[in-house]
């Protein structure tokens, strides 16, 4: 199997592709993937394919038949070689798709290259013909423009960056690493490489000190406000906002993305659900374990930053408090288990709507907090999530984790009954999470929100407004910029009962124009039991909604360190975080 990729006119956003199939037989079927591993949504990559044509090795046209949306069959007769030619429209700058313009080309293999059933395990060769002055960065073996994948999976799993990107190199745990930076921005490449090295070494130490690759590539697209990443076995692609390198909080968030996607090289790429072995690129594959593979990865994303000395324990606890707040404010957490959320990822997580907070839960969010609770439960029993992870990796890295695999290993460490109770309540069930925080000298605190943008994670800070009475509860999640628009309405809330709708734009209260600050002040002034007369634009119609405010729930959470932790609590915290116990 041999593929040739060219881009003769980058401004047209079209990759030109040739697929050469030796010994195709009387007929050959080629299939374009409908999804890419790591992103659980049918993306219909074939919709960007145009100009399909087939010929034999001498240039004689061969009959081509479309079988369905992503499969084609070519009548090859006695031909000893099949050449399939087509173009791929590439103007979607995400980590899961393709982008080509006058500055660079990027492709995710599953979005461009078809496979031939029955020949997936053969070596796949890739030849790239870049424009003059452009170079190629990929984790595939070979170079500078000709590469080899051991099979189709590796080809599909090896993104390619083509252009005038900047390469920054570093070494960690004896292995070479590269960061390919594309896009304009104020990026200190050497600083980024040093912090990436610290992340690699912290995670490598967790997994035994050996890195499971010869070299590793971070492809980084510096762009507008987009953020996202996609993991691969020997590389990752990250979209980072230009403002993601300053100030410090924004930069640490960017490093969190590095940490998350890098951790996936163990937890998803080499250790994956048995339901994904082998990958079937032509249809959905279902598992109830995404809470582990994404949620536990989110947990270690942050924990690795703490252990690497990048994120302070105090800031980490604030982030955990914000995650707990987000879960508390999601009514769907009481309706959908994290196991069900994993199973329905194909139709829920990647297709949210305004009612999603009322009906569903993110397996990233709740999975992270279930991992926190499981880690503390294991540590109470003298073990840790670190040990559970390493056991899973040693036992299931080859054949995949069975659907009950995480629970089985947890039962070996916790005992059958405690493990079953844990999973019944918080993985299969929807009971409110109760992590054993006292073990590490922490306590969970609650309060009402102090503003529309209050994400929790720390005690209230009202600035110069300490004299304001408690705000009445509206129950609507509002976007405060550029318009005061309703994102969602919490089921059963005053706003929900009064008929305030998602996408309503709030323009006035009691006949006076309001912004977010003015509306919050009115919530405080009117208070519980008072009424607001809101004027909203609903589509193009001006509508008035009278809302009687309720009592604000204490749904804003934070983790408070003990003022005088015991020596045992301090030791447990430091063993957990790899960092000193934070001052209150």
N, C-alpha and C positions, 0 to 999 in steps of 0.2 A: 504494500500500500504506500503510495507516494502522493503528497499534496504540494501544490505550488501556489503561493500567495503573492500577488502583485497589486500595486496601487498606482497605475499610470497617471491618473488625474485625481489627486487627493481632494481637491475642492469639490468634486462631485460626490464625495462620501461613499464611494463604491470600492469594495475589495473585489478583485478578480481572482477566482479560484479555479484550479484544475485538480481533479482527482484522477490519478492513474492507478488502474487496477490490473495487475498482471494475472493471466490465466482466469478470466472471469467466468468461463463456462458458457453454456448456451444462452443463459440469461443471468443477469445480476440485479440484485435489489440493493438500493442505497437508502438509508434512513437518516433524516435530520432529527437531532434531539428536540424534545419539546420542553425540557427543563434542564437546569444545571445543578449538580449536587451542591448542597449547602444553601440553596435558595428554593424553598418549597412552594413553587407556583408554576403552573403550566404557562410558559411564556411564548410558545408557538414561534420558535425561531425561524421556521420555514417561511413565515410571512414576509421576511426581509430578503428572501431569495428570488432572483429574477434571471431570465435569460438562460434557463437550463437547456443544454444541448449535449448530445453524446456522439462520439465517433470512435473508430478503431485506431490502432497505432499508425495507420497510413493516411488518416484523415477522412476516411469514408464514413458518412453519416450513419448512425445507428438509430433504430426506432426506440423512442422513449415514451413510457406510459406512466402517468401519475396514478398511484393506487389509492391514495388518500391525502390528507393534508401534509404529511411529512415523509411519505414513502414514494419512491419512483422505481420503476423496473425498466431495464434496458435489454432489448433483444440483441445478443452479441453474436449469435451464429457460431462461426468457426474462428472468430477474432481471438488473437492471443493477448490483446491488450484493449482495455476500455479506458477512454478518456472522457470524463464528465466535466463540462465547463459551465460556470455560472457566476453571477455577481451577487454580493451581499451588500445591501444598503446599511451603512454604519454611521448613524448620526445620533446615537443614544449614549451619552457619557455617564454610564453606570458601571459598576464592577461586574455585573452579570451579563453585559451585552457587548457592543462594539462601538468604536468611535474612530472616525477618520476625517481629518481636515488638513489644512495647509501646514499645521504645526506638528502633527504626530498621527500615528495609527495605534489603536489598541484593540485587542480582540481577546475574548474569552472563548476558548476552543470549542465548547459545546454550542456556541452561537454561530459557528462558521462551518465546521467540518462534519460531514455525514460519516456514518460507519456502514460497513458491509457485514450483515449477519453471518456468523460462522468464521469471520476472519478478524474478530476483535483482538485476539491474542497474538497476532503477528506484529512484527516491528512496523512502525508507521514513520515514514520519512517526511520531513517538512522543509521545503525550500522557500525562502522569502526573497523577493526582489524589491528592496526598498528604493525610494527616490535617492538621487545623489546627495550625499552628505548626511544621510540618516543611518543610524545603527540600530541593532536589535538587542533587546534585553529579554531573556526568558530563562527559566530553570531547566529547560530541555538540554540534553547533552549535545555538544557540537558547537558550531559557530564558524565564522561570524554570521553566515546567512543560511547554512544548511544544518539541520538538527535531526535527532533521532529520538523517537519515543518508543519505549519497549512494547507498548500495546496501545489500543485506542483509548483506554482509560487515562493513560498518562498524557496522551495528546490533548484530550478534552480537559484535563486538569492542569494544563500548563499555559497560563495566559502569556501574551506576548505584547511588549511595548516596543514601538518602532518610531524613531524620531531623533531629535537632538537633545534628549534628556541628559540630565546631569547624573553621573554615577558617583556615589559615596560608598567607600568600602570600610569594613571593620572585621575583626576576628573575634570570635567568642567560643570558648571551650574547644579551641583548636580547629574550628571550622570557619571558612571564609563566608562572609555575608556581603550583600550589596543592597543599596537603596537607589532605585532609579527614580529620579524626581522630574516630573513634567509639570509645567504650568508656572505662571508668574506668581511670586509671593516672597515675603521676607522670611526665608527659611535658612536657619543656621545649620547647614548640613553636618558639620562636625559635631555640634552639640546633639543633633538628632541621632547620629550614629552612636555616640557615646551612651545615650539613654536607651537606645535600642539594644545595645550590647548588655546593659544592665538587666533589661527585661529577659533577653535570651538566657543569660546566665542564671537568673533567679528561677526561671521555669525549667531550664535544663537540670539544675540542682534538684528541684522537686522530683523530676522524673528519673533520677539516678545518675546524672552527670554525663550521660552519653546523648549526643544529638543524632537523630535517625536519618541523616542525610549527609551528602558530601559538601554541598553548598546551598545557600538559601538566598532568595531574592524578595525584597519588598518593592513592589511597584506603587509609587505614590503619585496620585494626581492632585495637584493643588489647584482648586477651582473656586467657584463662588461660595454658596452656603451649603453645598451638599456634603453629606457625611455618610460613609458606609464602607463596608469591607466584605471581601469574600475570600475564604480560606482555600488553600491548595496544599498538596503534600510537601512541596519544596519551595513554595512561594505564596505570596498573598498580594491582592490588589486593594489599595486603600484610597478612597476619595476623601480629601481633607479640605476644609474651608480655608481660604487665604488667611482668615483671622484665627486659625487654629493653632498658632504658634506664639501668640501673645494676647493677653497677659498670662500669668502663670496658670490660672485655673483652666483657661482654654487650651494651653499647651499640654497640661496633664490629661485633659479629656482626649486630646489627640493621641497621647501615649497609651491611654486606655484602649483605643481602637487598635493600635499596634499589638498591645498585650492580648486582647481578645482573639484577634485573627491568628496570631502566632500560636497561642495555646491550642487552637484547633488542629495543629499539625499532629498532636497526639489525640485529643478528644474530638473526633469526627473523621479525620483523614485516615489514621491508622487504627483507631478504636472507633468503630461505627456500629450502628444497629445491624443485627443479623438480617433484618428485613431489607437492608440496602446491599446485601451481598448476593450476587453481583448487582451493580447498578443497571437499571433498566431505563435507558434514556427516552424511551418512547411512551412512558405512562407514569402516573403517580405511584410512589411506593410509600406504604403507610407504616408508621411506628408510633408507639405511645411513649417513646423515650426522648423526644426532643427537649423536654424539661431538663433532662440530664445533659444532653449534648450541647445545648445552647445555654440553659440556665446555670449549670455548674461552671461552664466556661465564663459566663458573666461574673460569677462569684470569684473565680480565680483571676480573671482580668484585673480586678481591683486588689485582691490579696497579693498578687505578684508584684504590683506597683509598691505596695507597702513593704514587702520583703526585700525589694530592690532598693529601698530608700528613696523612692521618687515621690510617693504619696505619704503624707503624715498620717499617723493613726487617728488624730483628731478629725482630719478631713475625710478619712475613710469612714469613720463612724457617722459623720454628717451625710455622706453619700448613702450609707445603709439606711439611715433615718429617712432620707428622701424616698428611697425605694419602698420602705414600709409604709410611708404616707401614700404613695401612689397606689399601692395595693389596697390600703384601707379605703381609698376613695373610688374603688372600682367595684360597683355592685355585682358585676359579672363574676367576681371571684367567689361569690356565694352560690353561683349557679353552675359554673363549669369547673371541673377539676383540672389540674395541670396536666394530667394524663390525657384527658379528652382534648384539651387545647393542643397538645402535641399531635394527636391523631388527626385533628381537623385543620391542621396548619394550611393545607392546600386551599381551603375555602374560607378560612377565618383570618389568620394572622396577616397575610399579605393582601387581604381585601377588606380592610376595616371600613366602617361607615360610622355615622354619628351615633348609632345605637350600640356600637361595639362595647363601650365601657359598661353598659347595662346588661349585656348578654354574654360576654366572653372575658377571658383573661389571657394575658401574654405569657407564653411559656418561658420567655426570657426573664420577665420580671418575677413571676412567682417561682420559677425554677431557681433563680439566684437565691431567693429567700428560703426555699426548701433546702437548698444546698447548705446555706448558713445553719439552719436548724439541725440538719443531719450531721454536719461537722461538729456542732456543739454537743449533740447527743452522743456521738462517737467518742468525743474527748472526755465526756463524763464517764464513759465506760472504759477509758484507758486506751482508746485508739484515736483515729482521726480520719477525716475525709481524704487526706493525703494518702494514707495507707489503703483506703478503699479504692482510690483511683489507680494506684500502682498495681493492686491485685487485679482489678478489671483489665488493665493493660496487659499484664503478664498472661492472663487466662484467655482473653477473648480478642486480642489484636489481630489474630489470623482469620478466624471464622466469623467474627462479629458478636455483638452482645445480644443474647436472647432477650425477649421482652421482659422476663423476670430476672435478668442477670444482675441488675443493680441491687434489687431487693435481696436476692440470694446471698450476695457478698455482704450486704449490710447485716443480714441475719447471722452470718458466721461471726461477725464482730460484736453485734448487740445482743444476740440471742433471738430465737424464732419469734417469741411472743412480742417483745418490744419492737422488733422490726416490722412485724405485721401491723401492730397498732399504729406505728408512725406512718406507714404507707397507706393504711386505711383512712387515716384522718387527713393527711396533707398531700398525698399523691393521687390516690383514687377518690378521696373525699374533698369536701370544700370547707372544712372547719377552719376557723381563724388560726393563723400560725401562732405558736407560742414557743419561740426558741429559748433555750436554757441560758439566758444571758447572765444570770447570777454566777455561773461557773467562772466567767471571765471578768467579774466585777462591774457589770453593766446593768442598767435598769431601763425599761421602756417607759417613756413619759408621753403624755397626750395633752393637747390643747386645741382650741378652735383656731382656725386660720386667721391671720391678721391682715390679709390682703388678697387680691386676686392672683398675685404672682407668688404667694407664699407656698413653697414646695416642701416645707418642713425640714427636718434634719437638725434643728437647733431650737432653743427656746425663743419665744416671741421677742421681737425687737421693734417697738412702735415709734422709735425716734422721738419727735416732738409732739406726738399725739397720744401720750400716755393717759390723758384725761378722757379719751373717747370711751363711751360705753360699749359693751359687746355688740358686735354687728349682728343684725338679723340675718337669717339664712335664706339665700335665694335658691341655691342648688343648681346653678348653671355654670358650666365651664366656659369662660370668656377669653377670646383672643383680644388682647388690649392694643395691638398695633398691626396695621395702620388704622383699622377700624375696630370698634367695640362690637365684635361679632360673637354670636353663640356657637361654640364648637359642639357641645353636647349638653343634654339636660339629664340630670340624674333622676332615675326612676323613683317616683314617690315623693319627690321634693316639691317645695312650694312652686317653683317655676314650672315643673312638670304638670302639676295639678291646675295651674292657672292658664296653661296653653302657650307658654313661651317655647319656640321651636328652634332646633338647630338651624344655623345659617341666618337666623334673624339678626339684623344689625340694629343695635340699640343706639338711638340718636338723642333721646330726651327722656327726662323724668319729671312728671308734674308740669310739663310744658316748657322745661328749661333744658337746653343742650347739656349733655354730660360726657365726660371722658371717664376713664377707669377710676381715677382718684376721686372725682366728684361723686360717682355712683357708690363707691365704697363708703364715703363719708355719709351719704344718705342711708346706707344700710345701718351704719352706726347710730345715726340720728333717729331713725324711725324705730329700729330695734325689733325684737321678737314680738309678733302680734300686730305690728304696724303694716301699712300697705304702701306699695309703690305703684304709681301709674306710669308704666313704661310705654314710650312710643318707639316702635321699631319699623324698619323697612323689612317686609317679607316679600322677597323677590322685588317687584317694582311697586308694591302697594304699601301705603302707610297704615299701620295697624296699632291699636292701643291694647295693652295687656295690663290688667290689674292683678298684682301679686301680693298676697298676704304672707308676710315673712314668718319663717319658723325659727326654732331655736337652733343655733349653729352646732353641728356635731363636733365632738372632739376627735377629728380625723386627721390631725396634724401631729406627726410622731417624731420623736428623737430618742437617741440612745445617750443616756447620762452615765458617765463614769462615776464610780463610788468615790466619795470624798476621802475615805480612809479604807482602801481595799486591803483585804487580808494578804499575807505573804503568799498563800495558796492561789488567790485570785490573780495577783500580779504575775505569778509564775505561769499560771494557765494562760493569761492574756499574751504574755511574751512568747510562750511556746506556740500559740496560735498565730499571732501576727508577725512574729519575727522582729518585733520592735517594742520599745518600752511602753509601759502603761501610761496613757495620757493623763495629764493633770486635768481636773474638773474645770 
